[in-house]
Amino acid sequence: MSESSRDTAEGAGWGVSERGEYMRLVPRQTEKISWLSPRHLWAARNGVLASWFGDPTGEVRSRWAARRAAAGAPADRVIRRDGPDRFSFLVIGDTGEGGEPQYAVVPGLLQEGRDTAFAVLASDVVYPVGGADDYGPKFFRPYQDYQAPIYAIPGNHDWYEDLAGFMRVFCDETEPLPPAPAPRPLTRAWLRSLLWHRPRPGDGERLDEARRLRSSPAQQAVQPGPYWAVDAGPIRIVGIDTGLLGTLDAEQGAWLREVSRDPRPKVLVTGSPLYVDGEHHPCPIEGGGTVDDIVRDPAHRYVAAIGGDIHNYQRYPVRLDDGRTLQYVVAGGGGAFTHATHTIPRVDVAGVTEADFRCYPLRGDSLAFYSGLYGRRTRLRRFFSLTEAEAAAVVAERLGIGPTRAPGTAPARVSRRMRLVAGLLGTGRRPDRAKRFRLPVRKAYQSLFSPGSATYSPPFFKSFLRIDVTPRALRLRCYAATGQRAQEVAPPVEDEVTVPLT
C-alpha cells in the first residue's frame, strides 16, 4: 500500500511533478466551468428561485414517478440484484465537471474497482445544469471502461433542468415531461416561472452517440426513478433524492419510511450529508420528521449514511444512545472543485471529537492549496503562499491539536504572516474562539471562495469510496486521487473503517 497524506507530504502529492496517465483520457476540447462566471451562475439560478418563490421539485418528482410506474417500474422502487453474500461496490460523489480533476480519479477508480459489482454516483452527476448533451464528456467518456452498472442519485445541479437529462440517462425516459398547468398570474409560482431555467431546445441530440461508450451488456442498469433501493447480498442500499434545497417531499418521505422497515442492514446514500463541517443537518421531510430520525431508528438497522454535495471527504462516527455507532460520511470528492477543509472548526458534535473525526484533504493541505491558489490569483505569492508544513503548523495552533501528519523534520515555526494568512483564508478555530465570526466566514468560503478553487495543476485532492461487504461486516475505504503518477499507480487509502452488520 502506498503512503497516504497522513504519512508524508509526498503521499499527499506535494513535491512531485510527474502527472498520471489520466491526461490521455481528457477530451481535447473541454469547457472549463468557472463558478465565478456570470453565465454559469445565471444558468444555475433555479436553486435561488426555489428558495425565494417555493420549491417545485416535489411536484415534478411525483410526475416523473407516475411516468415510471406507467412504464412498469416496480412499485416499491427496489432493484433486486442476484449476487453473492460477499461483494464490493464504489461510491463517487459530485463528479461531473468534465475537467482534469474528474478524469484524474478514473485510473485509480478502475484499478480499485475492477472487481466491484456496481457503482453509485452520489449527487451532481453533471455540471452546471444537468444538460443531456453534457453526459458524453462528463459521464459516458470518463467511465467507459468501468465494466459494471452505475446507479445514481441526482444533486441540485441535476435538477436545474427539471431532471430531464438524468431521467433519460439513468431511467430510460425518452420524452420530457409535458408542461405543467400555467400558474395564476401575480403568484409566487408565476414569478418563479418567468425566470425558471429550462432545457435548451434540441438538448440531447448527441446522447445516442455518447451511450455507445458504455454499451456492453455488463454495464447496463435501469433504475426506477431518482430515488431507489438496491438489495445486494446481505444489505439494502437506499438512495434518496434531496432535490434543489436538500429536503424530501412527503411522498418520498413515506416511501423512505416503508423501504427502511426491511429487516436487513442498510446504507443510506443521499445528495445532502447529514453531518458536515462539524454540524448536524438532519434533512427535513415535508409534513414532519427528518431523514436522520429514520436513519437512527434501531428498527431500521442503518449502519452508515453517505452524502455528496460537499466536495471533499469527511467521516463522523456517531455513537447513539442505544450503543450503536453510525458512520456519517461526506463523499463528494469525485471531480468537482475542492471545498475547503481548513475552514472546519475543531470538531465537537454529537460526541464526535477531533480524535474520531477524519477528513481529506487534511486541513493543512487544504490551507496550503488555497494559499497557493490565491497567491497566484492576487499576484501576492510571497505573502499568501504557505508551504504544506507551514499550513499544518498554523492549523494545529488555531485548533489546539497536534500535527495530523507525522513531521519528517522539526515543525515549522508559526509567524505573524502565517497567522494573518490563515485568518484571511477562513481557517477554523477552537469552539471557544471567535464563535460569532466562525459561521459567516465558513459560509462565505463555501459559497464564494471554494467555487473559485478549480485548478488544473495537481495535487487535486479528489477521492472515491470502495465498500466491501460480507455477511458479518462492511469495510469502507476512502482512496485518494491527486493527479500525480505515484498516487495513480497505487491509490493511497486515506481512511478505513470496518462496520459490523450483525
C-alpha positions in Angstrom: 0.0 0.0 0.0 1.4 3.4 -0.9 1.9 6.2 1.6 -1.1 8.5 2.2 -1.3 12.2 3.1 -1.4 11.2 6.7 2.1 9.6 6.3 4.1 12.0 4.2 3.8 15.2 2.2 4.8 13.2 -0.9 1.9 10.9 -0.2 -0.4 14.0 -0.4 1.0 14.8 -3.8 3.3 17.6 -2.8 6.8 18.0 -4.1 6.4 15.7 -7.1 5.9 16.7 -10.7 5.1 13.5 -12.7 1.5 13.6 -13.8 -0.5 10.5 -14.2 -1.8 8.8 -17.3 -5.2 10.3 -16.8 -4.2 13.1 -19.2 -4.7 10.8 -22.2 -8.4 10.4 -21.2 -9.3 14.1 -21.0 -11.2 15.4 -24.1 -9.1 17.8 -26.2 -11.9 20.4 -26.1 -13.5 20.6 -22.7 -15.3 23.7 -21.4 -13.8 24.7 -18.1 -16.6 25.6 -15.7 -16.0 28.7 -13.7 -18.4 29.3 -10.8 -17.4 32.9 -10.7 -18.7 33.3 -14.3 -22.0 35.2 -14.5 -23.0 32.9 -17.4 -22.7 29.8 -15.3 -24.3 31.4 -12.3 -27.3 32.6 -14.3 -27.8 29.1 -15.8 -27.8 27.6 -12.3 -30.3 30.1 -10.9 -33.2 27.6 -10.2 -31.9 26.9 -6.7 -32.1 30.5 -5.7 -35.6 30.9 -7.3 -36.8 27.8 -5.5 -35.7 29.3 -2.1 -37.4 32.6 -2.9 -40.6 31.6 -4.6 -41.2 28.0 -3.5 -39.6 24.7 -4.4 -41.4 22.8 -7.2 -39.3 19.7 -7.2 -41.7 17.6 -5.1 -44.5 18.1 -7.7 -42.1 17.4 -10.6 -40.6 14.3 -8.9 -44.1 13.0 -8.4 -44.9 13.4 -12.1 -41.7 11.6 -13.1 -42.6 8.8 -10.6 -46.0 8.4 -12.2 -44.4 8.2 -15.6 -42.0 5.5 -14.4 -44.8 3.5 -12.8 -46.8 3.6 -16.0 -43.7 2.2 -17.8 -43.6 -0.8 -15.5 -41.1 0.3 -12.8 -41.5 -1.7 -9.6 -44.0 0.0 -7.2 -41.6 -0.3 -4.3 -38.7 1.1 -6.4 -36.4 -1.7 -5.2 -33.7 -3.1 -7.6 -33.1 -6.7 -6.7 -29.7 -8.0 -7.7 -28.8 -11.7 -7.8 -25.4 -12.0 -6.3 -23.2 -13.4 -3.6 -23.2 -12.6 0.0 -19.7 -11.1 -0.4 -19.3 -8.3 -2.9 -17.9 -4.8 -3.3 -19.2 -1.5 -4.8 -17.9 2.0 -5.3 -19.4 5.4 -4.3 -18.3 8.5 -6.1 -19.8 11.9 -5.4 -20.1 15.2 -7.3 -18.3 14.0 -10.4 -19.4 15.8 -13.5 -17.3 18.9 -14.2 -15.6 17.1 -17.1 -12.2 18.6 -16.5 -8.8 17.2 -15.4 -9.7 16.7 -11.7 -12.6 14.4 -12.7 -10.5 12.4 -15.1 -7.7 12.2 -12.5 -10.0 10.0 -10.4 -10.6 7.5 -13.2 -7.3 5.4 -13.3 -7.4 4.6 -9.6 -11.1 4.0 -9.6 -10.7 1.5 -12.5 -7.9 -0.2 -10.6 -9.5 -0.5 -7.2 -13.0 -1.1 -8.7 -12.1 -3.7 -11.2 -13.8 -6.5 -9.2 -16.8 -4.4 -7.9 -20.4 -5.4 -8.6 -21.6 -1.8 -9.3 -21.0 1.9 -8.6 -23.2 4.6 -7.1 -22.9 8.3 -8.1 -23.9 10.4 -5.1 -25.1 13.8 -6.2 -24.4 16.2 -9.1 -23.7 13.8 -11.9 -23.3 16.6 -14.4 -22.5 20.3 -14.0 -23.5 23.1 -14.5 -27.2 22.3 -15.1 -27.6 18.6 -15.9 -27.9 19.0 -19.6 -28.4 15.8 -21.6 -25.6 16.6 -24.1 -23.2 17.1 -21.2 -23.4 13.4 -20.3 -21.0 12.5 -23.1 -17.8 14.1 -21.8 -18.9 14.1 -18.1 -20.3 10.6 -17.6 -20.1 8.2 -20.5 -16.5 9.0 -21.6 -14.8 9.0 -18.1 -16.4 5.8 -17.0 -16.5 4.0 -20.4 -14.0 1.3 -19.1 -15.8 0.6 -15.9 -17.4 -2.8 -16.7 -20.3 -2.8 -14.2 -23.6 -1.0 -13.8 -23.7 2.6 -12.4 -26.7 3.8 -10.4 -27.1 7.4 -9.5 -29.0 9.9 -7.3 -29.4 13.4 -8.5 -27.9 16.5 -6.9 -29.2 20.1 -7.1 -27.3 20.7 -10.3 -29.0 17.7 -12.0 -32.3 19.4 -11.0 -31.6 22.7 -12.8 -33.3 21.4 -15.9 -36.1 19.6 -14.0 -34.2 16.3 -14.1 -34.8 15.8 -17.8 -31.2 14.7 -18.7 -30.9 12.5 -15.6 -34.1 10.6 -16.3 -33.1 10.0 -19.9 -29.7 8.6 -18.9 -30.5 6.5 -15.8 -34.2 5.7 -16.1 -34.6 5.2 -19.9 -37.0 8.1 -20.3 -37.2 9.3 -23.9 -39.6 12.3 -23.7 -39.6 15.4 -21.4 -42.5 15.9 -19.1 -45.4 17.8 -20.6 -45.6 21.4 -19.3 -47.3 21.9 -16.0 -50.5 24.0 -16.0 -49.7 27.7 -16.1 -49.7 29.2 -12.6 -52.1 32.0 -11.7 -50.7 35.5 -12.5 -49.0 37.5 -9.8 -48.5 34.5 -7.6 -45.1 33.3 -6.3 -45.3 30.3 -8.7 -45.9 32.7 -11.6 -43.0 34.9 -10.7 -40.8 31.8 -10.5 -42.0 30.5 -13.9 -40.9 33.8 -15.6 -37.3 33.3 -14.7 -37.1 29.5 -14.5 -34.2 27.8 -16.4 -35.5 25.1 -18.7 -33.7 22.6 -21.1 -32.3 24.0 -24.2 -34.2 23.3 -27.4 -32.6 20.2 -29.1 -30.6 19.2 -26.0 -29.8 15.5 -26.1 -29.1 15.2 -29.9 -25.6 13.7 -29.1 -26.9 11.4 -26.4 -27.3 8.3 -28.5 -23.7 8.6 -29.8 -22.4 9.1 -26.2 -24.3 5.9 -25.0 -22.1 3.8 -27.2 -19.2 4.4 -24.9 -21.0 2.4 -22.2 -23.0 -0.1 -24.3 -21.8 -3.5 -23.2 -24.4 -5.7 -21.5 -22.4 -5.8 -18.2 -22.6 -2.0 -18.0 -26.4 -1.7 -18.3 -28.7 -0.6 -15.5 -32.1 0.9 -15.4 -33.3 2.4 -12.1 -36.9 3.0 -11.2 -36.5 6.8 -10.7 -34.4 9.4 -9.0 -34.8 7.6 -5.6 -34.5 3.8 -5.2 -33.2 0.9 -3.1 -30.8 -1.8 -4.2 -30.9 -5.2 -2.5 -27.5 -6.7 -2.8 -26.2 -9.7 -0.8 -26.9 -9.2 2.9 -27.6 -5.4 2.7 -30.0 -2.9 1.3 -28.6 0.4 -0.2 -31.2 3.2 -0.1 -30.7 6.2 -2.4 -32.7 9.4 -1.8 -33.2 12.5 -3.9 -32.9 15.7 -1.9 -33.7 17.9 -4.9 -32.8 21.6 -5.1 -32.9 22.5 -1.5 -31.8 19.4 0.4 -35.2 18.3 1.6 -37.7 15.4 1.0 -41.3 15.8 -0.2 -44.0 13.9 1.7 -44.4 11.2 -1.0 -40.7 10.3 -0.9 -40.6 10.5 2.9 -43.4 7.9 3.1 -41.5 5.7 0.7 -38.3 6.0 2.8 -40.1 5.0 6.0 -41.6 2.0 4.2 -38.4 0.8 2.5 -36.5 1.2 5.7 -38.7 -1.4 7.5 -36.9 -4.2 5.6 -35.0 -6.3 8.2 -31.6 -6.3 6.6 -28.8 -3.8 7.4 -28.8 -0.7 5.3 -26.6 2.0 3.9 -28.2 5.4 3.0 -26.8 7.4 0.0 -28.1 11.0 -0.1 -27.4 14.1 -2.0 -27.1 16.1 1.2 -24.9 14.8 4.0 -26.4 14.6 7.5 -23.2 15.6 9.2 -20.8 18.0 7.5 -18.3 20.7 8.5 -18.8 19.9 12.2 -22.6 20.5 12.0 -25.7 18.3 12.0 -28.1 18.7 9.1 -30.9 16.1 9.7 -32.7 16.8 6.4 -36.4 17.7 7.0 -39.2 15.8 5.4 -42.4 17.6 4.3 -45.1 17.0 6.8 -42.8 16.3 9.7 -39.8 14.3 10.8 -36.3 14.1 9.3 -34.3 11.7 7.4 -31.9 11.3 10.3 -34.9 10.3 12.5 -35.4 7.3 10.2 -31.7 6.5 10.0 -31.3 6.5 13.8 -34.3 4.3 14.5 -32.8 1.0 15.6 -35.6 -1.0 14.0 -34.3 0.2 10.6 -30.8 -1.1 11.0 -28.9 1.6 9.2 -25.1 1.3 9.7 -23.9 4.3 7.5 -25.2 7.4 5.8 -23.1 8.7 2.9 -23.8 12.1 1.3 -22.4 14.1 -1.6 -22.8 17.8 -2.4 -19.8 18.9 -0.4 -16.6 18.3 -2.4 -14.3 16.6 0.0 -14.3 13.6 2.3 -15.4 13.7 6.0 -16.4 10.9 8.4 -18.2 11.3 11.8 -18.6 8.0 13.8 -21.7 9.0 15.9 -22.4 6.8 18.9 -26.1 6.6 19.6 -27.9 6.3 22.9 -28.6 2.6 22.3 -24.8 1.8 21.9 -24.7 1.5 18.2 -22.2 3.6 16.2 -23.4 5.1 12.9 -20.9 6.2 10.3 -21.9 9.5 8.7 -19.7 10.2 5.7 -19.3 13.0 3.2 -18.1 11.6 -0.1 -18.1 14.5 -2.7 -14.6 14.3 -4.0 -15.3 12.7 -7.3 -14.3 15.5 -9.7 -15.8 19.0 -8.9 -13.8 21.9 -7.4 -12.5 21.2 -3.9 -14.4 22.5 -0.9 -12.0 23.7 1.8 -11.5 21.5 4.9 -9.3 24.1 6.6 -12.4 26.1 7.5 -13.8 23.3 9.6 -13.5 24.2 13.2 -12.3 21.9 15.9 -14.9 19.1 15.8 -17.2 18.6 18.8 -20.6 17.4 17.6 -22.8 14.5 18.7 -20.0 13.2 20.8 -17.6 13.1 17.9 -14.3 14.9 18.7 -11.1 15.5 16.8 -9.8 12.1 17.9 -12.6 10.4 16.0 -13.1 12.8 13.0 -11.4 12.2 9.6 -11.2 14.4 6.6 -9.5 14.5 3.2 -7.7 16.7 2.2 -6.2 17.3 5.6 -6.8 20.8 6.9 -3.2 21.8 6.5 -3.1 20.6 2.9 -6.4 22.4 2.2 -4.9 25.7 3.6 -1.7 25.2 1.6 -3.7 24.5 -1.5 -5.8 27.7 -1.1 -2.9 29.9 -0.1 -1.1 29.0 -3.3 -4.3 29.5 -5.3 -5.0 33.0 -4.0 -1.3 33.9 -4.1 -1.4 33.2 -7.8 -4.7 35.0 -8.4 -3.8 38.1 -6.5 -0.2 38.0 -7.6 0.8 38.2 -4.0 2.6 34.8 -3.8 5.2 35.9 -1.4 2.5 37.0 1.1 -0.2 34.4 0.7 1.7 31.2 -0.2 2.2 28.8 2.7 4.2 25.5 2.4 2.4 22.4 3.5 4.5 22.3 6.6 3.7 26.0 7.5 0.0 25.4 6.8 -0.1 22.3 9.0 1.6 24.2 11.8 -0.7 27.2 11.8 -3.8 24.9 11.6 -2.6 22.9 14.6 -2.1 26.1 16.5 -5.5 27.6 15.7 -7.3 24.3 16.5 -5.3 23.4 19.5 -4.4 19.9 18.1 -1.2 18.1 17.3 0.0 17.7 13.8 -2.1 15.3 11.7 0.8 14.2 9.6 3.9 12.9 11.4 6.5 15.6 10.6 9.7 14.4 8.9 11.5 17.4 10.2 11.0 19.9 13.1 7.6 21.6 12.9 7.5 24.9 11.1 7.6 28.0 13.4 4.4 29.9 13.2 4.9 33.6 12.2 2.6 36.6 12.2 2.3 36.4 8.5 1.2 32.8 8.7 -1.4 33.6 11.3 -2.7 36.5 9.2 -3.0 34.4 6.0 -4.7 31.6 8.0 -7.2 34.2 9.3 -7.8 35.8 5.9 -8.5 32.4 4.4 -11.0 31.4 7.0 -9.1 28.7 8.9 -11.2 27.2 11.6 -10.6 27.7 15.3 -11.4 26.1 18.6 -15.1 26.4 19.6 -14.2 28.8 22.4 -12.6 31.2 19.9 -14.4 33.8 17.7 -17.7 31.9 17.6 -19.6 34.9 16.2 -17.3 35.1 13.2 -16.8 31.4 12.5 -20.1 30.6 10.7 -20.1 33.6 8.3 -16.5 33.0 7.2 -17.2 29.3 6.5 -20.4 30.1 4.7 -18.5 32.7 2.6 -15.9 30.1 1.7 -18.4 27.5 0.7 -20.5 29.9 -1.5 -17.8 32.3 -2.8 -14.2 31.2 -2.4 -14.4 27.4 -2.9 -16.2 27.6 -6.3 -13.3 29.6 -7.5 -10.8 26.9 -6.4 -10.9 24.9 -9.6 -7.3 24.2 -10.6 -5.7 22.2 -13.3 -2.4 21.6 -11.5 -2.0 18.6 -9.2 -2.4 17.8 -6.4 -6.2 17.8 -6.9 -7.2 16.1 -3.6 -10.0 14.0 -5.1 -11.4 10.8 -3.7 -13.7 7.9 -4.1 -15.0 5.1 -1.8 -14.8 1.3 -2.1 -17.1 -0.6 0.2 -16.5 -4.4 0.7 -19.5 -6.3 2.1 -19.6 -9.7 3.9 -22.5 -11.2 5.9 -20.8 -10.0 9.1 -19.4 -6.6 8.3 -18.7 -4.0 5.7 -15.4 -2.2 5.2 -15.3 1.3 3.9 -12.1 2.8 2.4 -11.5 6.3 1.1 -9.0 6.3 -1.8 -7.2 9.5 -2.9 -6.6 10.7 -6.4 -4.1 13.6 -6.6 -3.3 13.6 -10.3 0.3 12.7 -9.6 1.5 9.4 -11.1 2.6 8.0 -7.7 -0.9 8.1 -6.3 -2.4 6.9 -9.7 -0.2 3.7 -9.8 -1.0 2.8 -6.2 -4.0 4.9 -4.9 -3.4 5.5 -1.2 -6.1 4.7 1.4 -6.8 8.0 3.3 -9.3 6.4 5.7 -10.6 3.0 6.5 -13.3 1.7 8.9 -15.0 -1.7 9.4 -18.6 -1.6 10.4 -20.3 -4.7 11.9 -23.6 -5.8 10.4 -24.6 -8.4 13.0 
